[in-house]
């Protein structure tokens, strides 16, 4: 999958986060992208989606789950089909709002 040049360093950063943690909270997509493209840029959401799609293509074995904050994979739960993919975090949301994350299956409880 070819990605736009502005997405390449973001994708590399997402890979680094995943490699160090074994999971990728989806809010990291927008947070990482905001270091390259301003949130007020009309391309921002599309570029975030491109980064997410490229990362997902590279890691087809990862599972999309809900996790609590602070992140506790032992409490991860499956995401229902058709759940909208939110690549950002609402700073005004209550701290008990679950987060979406891509997780390596071997990190989830059996």
TILUM-29044 format. One record per atom (N, C-alpha, C, O, CB): residue number from 1; residue in one letter; atom name; x, y, z. Coordinates in nm, 2 decimals. Glycine has a CB too. Layout:
# TILUM-29044
PT:k:r:a:c1:c2:c3
PT:NUM:A:CA:X:Y:Z $
...
//
This chain:
# TILUM-29044
PT:k:r:a:c1:c2:c3
PT:1:X:N:0.08:-0.12:0.00 $
PT:1:X:CA:0.00:0.00:0.00 $
PT:1:X:C:0.09:0.12:0.00 $
PT:1:X:O:0.17:0.14:0.09 $
PT:1:X:CB:-0.10:0.00:0.12 $
PT:2:X:N:0.07:0.21:-0.10 $
PT:2:X:CA:0.14:0.34:-0.10 $
PT:2:X:C:0.07:0.44:-0.02 $
PT:2:X:O:-0.05:0.45:-0.02 $
PT:2:X:CB:0.16:0.39:-0.25 $
PT:3:X:N:0.15:0.51:0.06 $
PT:3:X:CA:0.09:0.62:0.15 $
PT:3:X:C:0.15:0.75:0.11 $
PT:3:X:O:0.26:0.76:0.06 $
PT:3:X:CB:0.11:0.59:0.30 $
PT:4:X:N:0.08:0.85:0.14 $
PT:4:X:CA:0.13:0.99:0.11 $
PT:4:X:C:0.25:1.02:0.20 $
PT:4:X:O:0.26:0.96:0.31 $
PT:4:X:CB:0.02:1.10:0.14 $
PT:5:X:N:0.34:1.10:0.14 $
PT:5:X:CA:0.47:1.12:0.22 $
PT:5:X:C:0.44:1.18:0.36 $
PT:5:X:O:0.52:1.14:0.45 $
PT:5:X:CB:0.55:1.22:0.14 $
PT:6:X:N:0.34:1.26:0.38 $
PT:6:X:CA:0.31:1.31:0.51 $
PT:6:X:C:0.27:1.20:0.61 $
PT:6:X:O:0.28:1.21:0.73 $
PT:6:X:CB:0.21:1.42:0.51 $
PT:7:X:N:0.22:1.09:0.56 $
PT:7:X:CA:0.17:0.98:0.64 $
PT:7:X:C:0.29:0.89:0.68 $
PT:7:X:O:0.28:0.82:0.79 $
PT:7:X:CB:0.06:0.90:0.57 $
PT:8:X:N:0.39:0.88:0.60 $
PT:8:X:CA:0.50:0.78:0.62 $
PT:8:X:C:0.56:0.80:0.76 $
PT:8:X:O:0.57:0.69:0.83 $
PT:8:X:CB:0.60:0.80:0.52 $
PT:9:X:N:0.60:0.92:0.81 $
PT:9:X:CA:0.66:0.92:0.94 $
PT:9:X:C:0.56:0.89:1.05 $
PT:9:X:O:0.60:0.84:1.16 $
PT:9:X:CB:0.72:1.06:0.96 $
PT:10:X:N:0.44:0.92:1.03 $
PT:10:X:CA:0.33:0.89:1.13 $
PT:10:X:C:0.32:0.74:1.14 $
PT:10:X:O:0.31:0.69:1.25 $
PT:10:X:CB:0.20:0.96:1.09 $
PT:11:X:N:0.32:0.68:1.03 $
PT:11:X:CA:0.31:0.53:1.03 $
PT:11:X:C:0.43:0.47:1.10 $
PT:11:X:O:0.41:0.37:1.17 $
PT:11:X:CB:0.29:0.48:0.88 $
PT:12:X:N:0.54:0.52:1.07 $
PT:12:X:CA:0.66:0.47:1.14 $
PT:12:X:C:0.65:0.49:1.29 $
PT:12:X:O:0.69:0.40:1.37 $
PT:12:X:CB:0.79:0.55:1.09 $
PT:13:X:N:0.60:0.60:1.34 $
PT:13:X:CA:0.58:0.63:1.48 $
PT:13:X:C:0.48:0.53:1.54 $
PT:13:X:O:0.49:0.48:1.65 $
PT:13:X:CB:0.53:0.77:1.51 $
PT:14:X:N:0.37:0.50:1.47 $
PT:14:X:CA:0.27:0.41:1.51 $
PT:14:X:C:0.33:0.27:1.53 $
PT:14:X:O:0.30:0.20:1.62 $
PT:14:X:CB:0.15:0.41:1.42 $
PT:15:X:N:0.41:0.23:1.43 $
PT:15:X:CA:0.48:0.10:1.44 $
PT:15:X:C:0.57:0.09:1.56 $
PT:15:X:O:0.57:-0.01:1.63 $
PT:15:X:CB:0.57:0.08:1.31 $
PT:16:X:N:0.64:0.20:1.59 $
PT:16:X:CA:0.72:0.21:1.71 $
PT:16:X:C:0.64:0.19:1.84 $
PT:16:X:O:0.68:0.12:1.93 $
PT:16:X:CB:0.80:0.34:1.71 $
PT:17:X:N:0.53:0.26:1.85 $
PT:17:X:CA:0.44:0.25:1.96 $
PT:17:X:C:0.39:0.11:1.98 $
PT:17:X:O:0.40:0.05:2.09 $
PT:17:X:CB:0.32:0.35:1.95 $
PT:18:X:N:0.35:0.05:1.87 $
PT:18:X:CA:0.30:-0.09:1.87 $
PT:18:X:C:0.41:-0.19:1.91 $
PT:18:X:O:0.39:-0.28:1.99 $
PT:18:X:CB:0.24:-0.13:1.73 $
PT:19:X:N:0.53:-0.17:1.85 $
PT:19:X:CA:0.64:-0.26:1.88 $
PT:19:X:C:0.68:-0.25:2.03 $
PT:19:X:O:0.72:-0.36:2.09 $
PT:19:X:CB:0.76:-0.22:1.80 $
PT:20:X:N:0.67:-0.14:2.09 $
PT:20:X:CA:0.71:-0.13:2.23 $
PT:20:X:C:0.60:-0.17:2.33 $
PT:20:X:O:0.63:-0.22:2.44 $
PT:20:X:CB:0.75:0.02:2.26 $
PT:21:X:N:0.47:-0.16:2.29 $
PT:21:X:CA:0.36:-0.20:2.38 $
PT:21:X:C:0.29:-0.33:2.34 $
PT:21:X:O:0.24:-0.39:2.43 $
PT:21:X:CB:0.26:-0.09:2.37 $
PT:22:X:N:0.29:-0.37:2.22 $
PT:22:X:CA:0.22:-0.49:2.18 $
PT:22:X:C:0.07:-0.46:2.14 $
PT:22:X:O:-0.01:-0.55:2.11 $
PT:22:X:CB:0.23:-0.59:2.28 $
PT:23:X:N:0.04:-0.33:2.15 $
PT:23:X:CA:-0.10:-0.28:2.12 $
PT:23:X:C:-0.09:-0.14:2.08 $
PT:23:X:O:0.01:-0.07:2.10 $
PT:23:X:CB:-0.20:-0.30:2.24 $
PT:24:X:N:-0.20:-0.09:2.01 $
PT:24:X:CA:-0.20:0.04:1.96 $
PT:24:X:C:-0.33:0.11:2.00 $
PT:24:X:O:-0.43:0.07:1.94 $
PT:24:X:CB:-0.17:0.05:1.81 $
PT:25:X:N:-0.34:0.19:2.10 $
PT:25:X:CA:-0.46:0.27:2.12 $
PT:25:X:C:-0.49:0.36:2.00 $
PT:25:X:O:-0.40:0.43:1.95 $
PT:25:X:CB:-0.45:0.35:2.26 $
PT:26:X:N:-0.61:0.35:1.95 $
PT:26:X:CA:-0.64:0.42:1.83 $
PT:26:X:C:-0.63:0.58:1.84 $
PT:26:X:O:-0.61:0.64:1.74 $
PT:26:X:CB:-0.78:0.39:1.78 $
PT:27:X:N:-0.64:0.63:1.96 $
PT:27:X:CA:-0.62:0.78:1.97 $
PT:27:X:C:-0.48:0.82:1.93 $
PT:27:X:O:-0.46:0.93:1.90 $
PT:27:X:CB:-0.65:0.82:2.12 $
PT:28:X:N:-0.39:0.72:1.94 $
PT:28:X:CA:-0.25:0.76:1.90 $
PT:28:X:C:-0.24:0.80:1.76 $
PT:28:X:O:-0.15:0.87:1.72 $
PT:28:X:CB:-0.16:0.64:1.93 $
PT:29:X:N:-0.33:0.75:1.67 $
PT:29:X:CA:-0.33:0.79:1.53 $
PT:29:X:C:-0.34:0.94:1.52 $
PT:29:X:O:-0.26:1.00:1.45 $
PT:29:X:CB:-0.44:0.72:1.45 $
PT:30:X:N:-0.44:1.00:1.58 $
PT:30:X:CA:-0.46:1.14:1.56 $
PT:30:X:C:-0.36:1.22:1.64 $
PT:30:X:O:-0.31:1.32:1.59 $
PT:30:X:CB:-0.60:1.18:1.61 $
PT:31:X:N:-0.32:1.17:1.76 $
PT:31:X:CA:-0.22:1.24:1.84 $
PT:31:X:C:-0.09:1.24:1.76 $
PT:31:X:O:-0.02:1.35:1.76 $
PT:31:X:CB:-0.20:1.18:1.97 $
PT:32:X:N:-0.05:1.13:1.70 $
PT:32:X:CA:0.07:1.13:1.62 $
PT:32:X:C:0.06:1.21:1.50 $
PT:32:X:O:0.16:1.29:1.46 $
PT:32:X:CB:0.11:0.98:1.59 $
PT:33:X:N:-0.05:1.21:1.43 $
PT:33:X:CA:-0.07:1.29:1.31 $
PT:33:X:C:-0.06:1.44:1.34 $
PT:33:X:O:-0.01:1.51:1.26 $
PT:33:X:CB:-0.20:1.25:1.24 $
PT:34:X:N:-0.11:1.48:1.46 $
PT:34:X:CA:-0.11:1.62:1.49 $
PT:34:X:C:0.03:1.68:1.50 $
PT:34:X:O:0.04:1.80:1.51 $
PT:34:X:CB:-0.19:1.64:1.62 $
PT:35:X:N:0.13:1.59:1.51 $
PT:35:X:CA:0.27:1.64:1.51 $
PT:35:X:C:0.32:1.67:1.37 $
PT:35:X:O:0.42:1.74:1.36 $
PT:35:X:CB:0.36:1.54:1.57 $
PT:36:X:N:0.24:1.63:1.27 $
PT:36:X:CA:0.28:1.66:1.13 $
PT:36:X:C:0.18:1.75:1.06 $
PT:36:X:O:0.23:1.83:0.97 $
PT:36:X:CB:0.29:1.52:1.06 $
PT:37:X:N:0.06:1.74:1.09 $
PT:37:X:CA:-0.05:1.81:1.03 $
PT:37:X:C:-0.14:1.87:1.13 $
PT:37:X:O:-0.18:1.80:1.23 $
PT:37:X:CB:-0.13:1.72:0.92 $
PT:38:X:N:-0.17:2.00:1.12 $
PT:38:X:CA:-0.26:2.06:1.22 $
PT:38:X:C:-0.40:2.00:1.22 $
PT:38:X:O:-0.45:1.96:1.11 $
PT:38:X:CB:-0.26:2.21:1.19 $
PT:39:X:N:-0.46:2.00:1.33 $
PT:39:X:CA:-0.59:1.94:1.35 $
PT:39:X:C:-0.70:2.02:1.27 $
PT:39:X:O:-0.80:1.97:1.23 $
PT:39:X:CB:-0.63:1.93:1.49 $
PT:40:X:N:-0.66:2.15:1.24 $
PT:40:X:CA:-0.75:2.23:1.16 $
PT:40:X:C:-0.74:2.22:1.01 $
PT:40:X:O:-0.81:2.28:0.94 $
PT:40:X:CB:-0.74:2.38:1.20 $
PT:41:X:N:-0.64:2.14:0.97 $
PT:41:X:CA:-0.62:2.12:0.83 $
PT:41:X:C:-0.73:2.03:0.78 $
PT:41:X:O:-0.76:1.93:0.84 $
PT:41:X:CB:-0.48:2.05:0.80 $
PT:42:X:N:-0.79:2.06:0.66 $
PT:42:X:CA:-0.90:1.99:0.61 $
PT:42:X:C:-0.87:1.85:0.58 $
PT:42:X:O:-0.96:1.76:0.56 $
PT:42:X:CB:-0.96:2.06:0.49 $
PT:43:X:N:-0.74:1.82:0.56 $
PT:43:X:CA:-0.70:1.68:0.53 $
PT:43:X:C:-0.68:1.59:0.65 $
PT:43:X:O:-0.66:1.47:0.64 $
PT:43:X:CB:-0.57:1.69:0.45 $
PT:44:X:N:-0.68:1.65:0.77 $
PT:44:X:CA:-0.64:1.58:0.89 $
PT:44:X:C:-0.72:1.45:0.91 $
PT:44:X:O:-0.65:1.34:0.93 $
PT:44:X:CB:-0.67:1.67:1.01 $
PT:45:X:N:-0.85:1.44:0.91 $
PT:45:X:CA:-0.92:1.32:0.93 $
PT:45:X:C:-0.89:1.21:0.82 $
PT:45:X:O:-0.87:1.09:0.85 $
PT:45:X:CB:-1.07:1.34:0.93 $
PT:46:X:N:-0.88:1.26:0.70 $
PT:46:X:CA:-0.85:1.16:0.59 $
PT:46:X:C:-0.71:1.11:0.60 $
PT:46:X:O:-0.68:0.99:0.58 $
PT:46:X:CB:-0.86:1.23:0.46 $
PT:47:X:N:-0.61:1.19:0.65 $
PT:47:X:CA:-0.48:1.14:0.66 $
PT:47:X:C:-0.47:1.04:0.78 $
PT:47:X:O:-0.39:0.95:0.78 $
PT:47:X:CB:-0.38:1.26:0.69 $
PT:48:X:N:-0.54:1.07:0.89 $
PT:48:X:CA:-0.55:0.98:1.00 $
PT:48:X:C:-0.60:0.84:0.95 $
PT:48:X:O:-0.55:0.74:0.99 $
PT:48:X:CB:-0.64:1.04:1.11 $
PT:49:X:N:-0.71:0.85:0.87 $
PT:49:X:CA:-0.77:0.72:0.83 $
PT:49:X:C:-0.67:0.65:0.74 $
PT:49:X:O:-0.66:0.53:0.74 $
PT:49:X:CB:-0.90:0.75:0.75 $
PT:50:X:N:-0.60:0.72:0.65 $
PT:50:X:CA:-0.50:0.66:0.57 $
PT:50:X:C:-0.39:0.59:0.65 $
PT:50:X:O:-0.35:0.48:0.62 $
PT:50:X:CB:-0.43:0.76:0.47 $
PT:51:X:N:-0.34:0.66:0.76 $
PT:51:X:CA:-0.24:0.60:0.85 $
PT:51:X:C:-0.30:0.47:0.92 $
PT:51:X:O:-0.23:0.37:0.92 $
PT:51:X:CB:-0.20:0.70:0.95 $
PT:52:X:N:-0.42:0.48:0.96 $
PT:52:X:CA:-0.49:0.36:1.03 $
PT:52:X:C:-0.50:0.25:0.93 $
PT:52:X:O:-0.47:0.13:0.96 $
PT:52:X:CB:-0.62:0.40:1.09 $
PT:53:X:N:-0.55:0.28:0.81 $
PT:53:X:CA:-0.57:0.17:0.71 $
PT:53:X:C:-0.44:0.11:0.67 $
PT:53:X:O:-0.43:-0.02:0.66 $
PT:53:X:CB:-0.64:0.23:0.58 $
PT:54:X:N:-0.33:0.19:0.66 $
PT:54:X:CA:-0.20:0.13:0.62 $
PT:54:X:C:-0.15:0.04:0.74 $
PT:54:X:O:-0.09:-0.06:0.72 $
PT:54:X:CB:-0.10:0.24:0.59 $
PT:55:X:N:-0.16:0.09:0.86 $
PT:55:X:CA:-0.12:0.01:0.98 $
PT:55:X:C:-0.20:-0.12:0.99 $
PT:55:X:O:-0.14:-0.22:1.01 $
PT:55:X:CB:-0.13:0.09:1.11 $
PT:56:X:N:-0.33:-0.11:0.97 $
PT:56:X:CA:-0.41:-0.23:0.98 $
PT:56:X:C:-0.38:-0.33:0.87 $
PT:56:X:O:-0.38:-0.45:0.89 $
PT:56:X:CB:-0.56:-0.19:0.96 $
PT:57:X:N:-0.34:-0.28:0.75 $
PT:57:X:CA:-0.30:-0.37:0.64 $
PT:57:X:C:-0.17:-0.44:0.67 $
PT:57:X:O:-0.16:-0.56:0.64 $
PT:57:X:CB:-0.29:-0.29:0.51 $
PT:58:X:N:-0.08:-0.37:0.74 $
PT:58:X:CA:0.04:-0.43:0.78 $
PT:58:X:C:0.03:-0.54:0.89 $
PT:58:X:O:0.11:-0.63:0.90 $
PT:58:X:CB:0.14:-0.33:0.82 $
PT:59:X:N:-0.08:-0.53:0.96 $
PT:59:X:CA:-0.10:-0.61:1.08 $
PT:59:X:C:-0.24:-0.67:1.08 $
PT:59:X:O:-0.33:-0.64:1.16 $
PT:59:X:CB:-0.08:-0.53:1.21 $
PT:60:X:N:-0.27:-0.76:0.98 $
PT:60:X:CA:-0.41:-0.81:0.97 $
PT:60:X:C:-0.45:-0.90:1.08 $
PT:60:X:O:-0.57:-0.93:1.10 $
PT:60:X:CB:-0.42:-0.88:0.84 $
PT:61:X:N:-0.36:-0.95:1.16 $
PT:61:X:CA:-0.38:-1.04:1.27 $
PT:61:X:C:-0.43:-0.97:1.40 $
PT:61:X:O:-0.48:-1.04:1.49 $
PT:61:X:CB:-0.26:-1.13:1.30 $
PT:62:X:N:-0.42:-0.84:1.41 $
PT:62:X:CA:-0.45:-0.77:1.53 $
PT:62:X:C:-0.60:-0.77:1.54 $
PT:62:X:O:-0.68:-0.76:1.45 $
PT:62:X:CB:-0.40:-0.63:1.52 $
PT:63:X:N:-0.64:-0.76:1.67 $
PT:63:X:CA:-0.79:-0.76:1.70 $
PT:63:X:C:-0.82:-0.62:1.75 $
PT:63:X:O:-0.74:-0.56:1.83 $
PT:63:X:CB:-0.82:-0.87:1.81 $
PT:64:X:N:-0.94:-0.57:1.72 $
PT:64:X:CA:-0.99:-0.44:1.76 $
PT:64:X:C:-1.07:-0.47:1.89 $
PT:64:X:O:-1.17:-0.55:1.89 $
PT:64:X:CB:-1.08:-0.37:1.65 $
PT:65:X:N:-1.04:-0.40:2.00 $
PT:65:X:CA:-1.10:-0.42:2.13 $
PT:65:X:C:-1.13:-0.29:2.20 $
PT:65:X:O:-1.07:-0.19:2.16 $
PT:65:X:CB:-1.02:-0.52:2.22 $
PT:66:X:N:-1.22:-0.30:2.29 $
PT:66:X:CA:-1.24:-0.19:2.39 $
PT:66:X:C:-1.15:-0.21:2.51 $
PT:66:X:O:-1.15:-0.33:2.55 $
PT:66:X:CB:-1.39:-0.17:2.43 $
PT:67:X:N:-1.08:-0.11:2.56 $
PT:67:X:CA:-1.00:-0.12:2.68 $
PT:67:X:C:-1.03:-0.01:2.77 $
PT:67:X:O:-1.07:0.10:2.72 $
PT:67:X:CB:-0.85:-0.13:2.64 $
PT:68:X:N:-1.02:-0.03:2.90 $
PT:68:X:CA:-1.04:0.08:2.99 $
PT:68:X:C:-0.92:0.17:3.00 $
PT:68:X:O:-0.81:0.12:2.97 $
PT:68:X:CB:-1.08:0.03:3.13 $
PT:69:X:N:-0.94:0.29:3.06 $
PT:69:X:CA:-0.82:0.37:3.09 $
PT:69:X:C:-0.81:0.37:3.24 $
PT:69:X:O:-0.91:0.39:3.31 $
PT:69:X:CB:-0.84:0.52:3.04 $
PT:70:X:N:-0.69:0.36:3.30 $
PT:70:X:CA:-0.56:0.33:3.22 $
PT:70:X:C:-0.58:0.19:3.16 $
PT:70:X:O:-0.65:0.10:3.20 $
PT:70:X:CB:-0.44:0.33:3.32 $
PT:71:X:N:-0.50:0.17:3.05 $
PT:71:X:CA:-0.52:0.05:2.96 $
PT:71:X:C:-0.48:-0.07:3.04 $
PT:71:X:O:-0.38:-0.08:3.10 $
PT:71:X:CB:-0.43:0.06:2.84 $
PT:72:X:N:-0.58:-0.16:3.04 $
PT:72:X:CA:-0.57:-0.29:3.11 $
PT:72:X:C:-0.62:-0.40:3.01 $
PT:72:X:O:-0.74:-0.42:3.00 $
PT:72:X:CB:-0.65:-0.29:3.25 $
PT:73:X:N:-0.53:-0.47:2.95 $
PT:73:X:CA:-0.57:-0.56:2.85 $
PT:73:X:C:-0.64:-0.68:2.90 $
PT:73:X:O:-0.71:-0.75:2.83 $
PT:73:X:CB:-0.45:-0.61:2.77 $
PT:74:X:N:-0.63:-0.71:3.03 $
PT:74:X:CA:-0.70:-0.82:3.10 $
PT:74:X:C:-0.85:-0.79:3.10 $
PT:74:X:O:-0.93:-0.88:3.12 $
PT:74:X:CB:-0.65:-0.84:3.24 $
PT:75:X:N:-0.89:-0.66:3.08 $
PT:75:X:CA:-1.03:-0.63:3.07 $
PT:75:X:C:-1.08:-0.59:2.93 $
PT:75:X:O:-1.19:-0.53:2.92 $
PT:75:X:CB:-1.06:-0.51:3.17 $
PT:76:X:N:-1.00:-0.62:2.83 $
PT:76:X:CA:-1.04:-0.59:2.69 $
PT:76:X:C:-1.17:-0.67:2.66 $
PT:76:X:O:-1.19:-0.78:2.70 $
PT:76:X:CB:-0.92:-0.63:2.60 $
PT:77:X:N:-1.25:-0.61:2.58 $
PT:77:X:CA:-1.37:-0.67:2.53 $
PT:77:X:C:-1.38:-0.65:2.38 $
PT:77:X:O:-1.34:-0.55:2.33 $
PT:77:X:CB:-1.49:-0.63:2.61 $
PT:78:X:N:-1.44:-0.74:2.31 $
PT:78:X:CA:-1.46:-0.74:2.17 $
PT:78:X:C:-1.54:-0.62:2.12 $
PT:78:X:O:-1.62:-0.57:2.20 $
PT:78:X:CB:-1.53:-0.87:2.12 $
PT:79:X:N:-1.51:-0.57:2.00 $
PT:79:X:CA:-1.58:-0.46:1.94 $
PT:79:X:C:-1.69:-0.52:1.85 $
PT:79:X:O:-1.66:-0.61:1.77 $
PT:79:X:CB:-1.49:-0.37:1.87 $
PT:80:X:N:-1.81:-0.48:1.86 $
PT:80:X:CA:-1.92:-0.53:1.78 $
PT:80:X:C:-1.89:-0.48:1.63 $
PT:80:X:O:-1.84:-0.38:1.60 $
PT:80:X:CB:-2.05:-0.47:1.82 $
PT:81:X:N:-1.93:-0.57:1.54 $
PT:81:X:CA:-1.92:-0.54:1.40 $
PT:81:X:C:-2.00:-0.41:1.37 $
PT:81:X:O:-2.11:-0.39:1.42 $
PT:81:X:CB:-1.98:-0.66:1.31 $
PT:82:X:N:-1.94:-0.33:1.29 $
PT:82:X:CA:-2.01:-0.20:1.25 $
PT:82:X:C:-1.98:-0.09:1.35 $
PT:82:X:O:-2.03:0.02:1.32 $
PT:82:X:CB:-2.15:-0.22:1.24 $
PT:83:X:N:-1.90:-0.11:1.45 $
PT:83:X:CA:-1.87:0.00:1.54 $
PT:83:X:C:-1.78:0.10:1.47 $
PT:83:X:O:-1.68:0.06:1.40 $
PT:83:X:CB:-1.79:-0.06:1.67 $
PT:84:X:N:-1.82:0.23:1.48 $
PT:84:X:CA:-1.74:0.33:1.41 $
PT:84:X:C:-1.59:0.33:1.47 $
PT:84:X:O:-1.58:0.32:1.59 $
PT:84:X:CB:-1.80:0.47:1.42 $
PT:85:X:N:-1.50:0.35:1.38 $
PT:85:X:CA:-1.36:0.36:1.42 $
PT:85:X:C:-1.33:0.50:1.45 $
PT:85:X:O:-1.33:0.59:1.36 $
PT:85:X:CB:-1.26:0.30:1.31 $
PT:86:X:N:-1.30:0.53:1.58 $
PT:86:X:CA:-1.27:0.66:1.63 $
PT:86:X:C:-1.12:0.67:1.65 $
PT:86:X:O:-1.06:0.60:1.73 $
PT:86:X:CB:-1.34:0.70:1.76 $
PT:87:X:N:-1.05:0.75:1.57 $
PT:87:X:CA:-0.90:0.76:1.57 $
PT:87:X:C:-0.85:0.88:1.66 $
PT:87:X:O:-0.74:0.91:1.65 $
PT:87:X:CB:-0.85:0.78:1.43 $
PT:88:X:N:-0.94:0.93:1.74 $
PT:88:X:CA:-0.90:1.04:1.82 $
PT:88:X:C:-0.96:1.02:1.96 $
PT:88:X:O:-1.03:0.92:1.99 $
PT:88:X:CB:-0.95:1.18:1.77 $
PT:89:X:N:-0.93:1.11:2.05 $
PT:89:X:CA:-0.97:1.10:2.19 $
PT:89:X:C:-1.04:1.23:2.23 $
PT:89:X:O:-0.98:1.34:2.20 $
PT:89:X:CB:-0.85:1.07:2.29 $
PT:90:X:N:-1.15:1.23:2.29 $
PT:90:X:CA:-1.22:1.35:2.33 $
PT:90:X:C:-1.17:1.38:2.47 $
PT:90:X:O:-1.19:1.31:2.57 $
PT:90:X:CB:-1.38:1.33:2.33 $
PT:91:X:N:-1.09:1.49:2.48 $
PT:91:X:CA:-1.03:1.53:2.61 $
PT:91:X:C:-1.14:1.56:2.71 $
PT:91:X:O:-1.11:1.57:2.83 $
PT:91:X:CB:-0.94:1.64:2.59 $
PT:92:X:N:-1.26:1.59:2.67 $
PT:92:X:CA:-1.37:1.62:2.76 $
PT:92:X:C:-1.45:1.49:2.81 $
PT:92:X:O:-1.53:1.50:2.90 $
PT:92:X:CB:-1.47:1.72:2.70 $
PT:93:X:N:-1.42:1.38:2.75 $
PT:93:X:CA:-1.49:1.25:2.79 $
PT:93:X:C:-1.45:1.21:2.93 $
PT:93:X:O:-1.34:1.24:2.97 $
PT:93:X:CB:-1.45:1.14:2.69 $
PT:94:X:N:-1.54:1.15:3.00 $
PT:94:X:CA:-1.51:1.10:3.13 $
PT:94:X:C:-1.40:1.00:3.13 $
PT:94:X:O:-1.38:0.93:3.02 $
PT:94:X:CB:-1.64:1.03:3.20 $
PT:95:X:N:-1.32:0.99:3.23 $
PT:95:X:CA:-1.20:0.90:3.23 $
PT:95:X:C:-1.24:0.76:3.23 $
PT:95:X:O:-1.15:0.67:3.20 $
PT:95:X:CB:-1.12:0.93:3.35 $
PT:96:X:N:-1.36:0.72:3.25 $
PT:96:X:CA:-1.40:0.58:3.25 $
PT:96:X:C:-1.45:0.54:3.11 $
PT:96:X:O:-1.51:0.43:3.09 $
PT:96:X:CB:-1.50:0.55:3.35 $
PT:97:X:N:-1.44:0.63:3.01 $
PT:97:X:CA:-1.49:0.60:2.87 $
PT:97:X:C:-1.39:0.50:2.81 $
PT:97:X:O:-1.27:0.53:2.81 $
PT:97:X:CB:-1.49:0.73:2.79 $
PT:98:X:N:-1.44:0.39:2.76 $
PT:98:X:CA:-1.34:0.29:2.71 $
PT:98:X:C:-1.28:0.34:2.58 $
PT:98:X:O:-1.34:0.43:2.51 $
PT:98:X:CB:-1.41:0.16:2.68 $
PT:99:X:N:-1.16:0.29:2.55 $
PT:99:X:CA:-1.08:0.33:2.43 $
PT:99:X:C:-1.08:0.21:2.33 $
PT:99:X:O:-1.08:0.10:2.37 $
PT:99:X:CB:-0.94:0.38:2.47 $
PT:100:X:N:-1.07:0.24:2.20 $
PT:100:X:CA:-1.05:0.14:2.10 $
PT:100:X:C:-0.90:0.12:2.09 $
PT:100:X:O:-0.82:0.21:2.10 $
PT:100:X:CB:-1.11:0.18:1.97 $
PT:101:X:N:-0.86:-0.01:2.07 $
PT:101:X:CA:-0.72:-0.04:2.05 $
PT:101:X:C:-0.70:-0.16:1.96 $
PT:101:X:O:-0.79:-0.25:1.96 $
PT:101:X:CB:-0.65:-0.07:2.19 $
PT:102:X:N:-0.60:-0.17:1.89 $
PT:102:X:CA:-0.56:-0.29:1.81 $
PT:102:X:C:-0.46:-0.36:1.90 $
PT:102:X:O:-0.36:-0.31:1.95 $
PT:102:X:CB:-0.50:-0.25:1.67 $
PT:103:X:N:-0.49:-0.49:1.92 $
PT:103:X:CA:-0.41:-0.57:2.01 $
PT:103:X:C:-0.37:-0.70:1.95 $
PT:103:X:O:-0.44:-0.77:1.88 $
PT:103:X:CB:-0.49:-0.60:2.14 $
PT:104:X:N:-0.24:-0.74:1.98 $
PT:104:X:CA:-0.20:-0.87:1.94 $
PT:104:X:C:-0.28:-0.98:2.01 $
PT:104:X:O:-0.29:-0.97:2.14 $
PT:104:X:CB:-0.04:-0.89:1.96 $
PT:105:X:N:-0.33:-1.08:1.95 $
PT:105:X:CA:-0.42:-1.18:2.01 $
PT:105:X:C:-0.35:-1.25:2.13 $
PT:105:X:O:-0.42:-1.28:2.23 $
PT:105:X:CB:-0.46:-1.28:1.91 $
PT:106:X:N:-0.22:-1.27:2.13 $
PT:106:X:CA:-0.15:-1.34:2.24 $
PT:106:X:C:-0.14:-1.25:2.36 $
PT:106:X:O:-0.10:-1.31:2.47 $
PT:106:X:CB:-0.02:-1.38:2.20 $
PT:107:X:N:-0.18:-1.13:2.36 $
PT:107:X:CA:-0.18:-1.04:2.48 $
PT:107:X:C:-0.31:-1.04:2.55 $
PT:107:X:O:-0.33:-0.98:2.66 $
PT:107:X:CB:-0.14:-0.90:2.44 $
PT:108:X:N:-0.41:-1.10:2.48 $
PT:108:X:CA:-0.55:-1.10:2.54 $
PT:108:X:C:-0.57:-1.22:2.63 $
PT:108:X:O:-0.51:-1.33:2.60 $
PT:108:X:CB:-0.66:-1.09:2.43 $
PT:109:X:N:-0.65:-1.21:2.73 $
PT:109:X:CA:-0.68:-1.33:2.82 $
PT:109:X:C:-0.75:-1.43:2.74 $
PT:109:X:O:-0.82:-1.41:2.64 $
PT:109:X:CB:-0.76:-1.29:2.94 $
PT:110:X:N:-0.72:-1.56:2.77 $
PT:110:X:CA:-0.78:-1.67:2.70 $
PT:110:X:C:-0.92:-1.69:2.72 $
PT:110:X:O:-0.99:-1.78:2.67 $
PT:110:X:CB:-0.71:-1.80:2.74 $
//
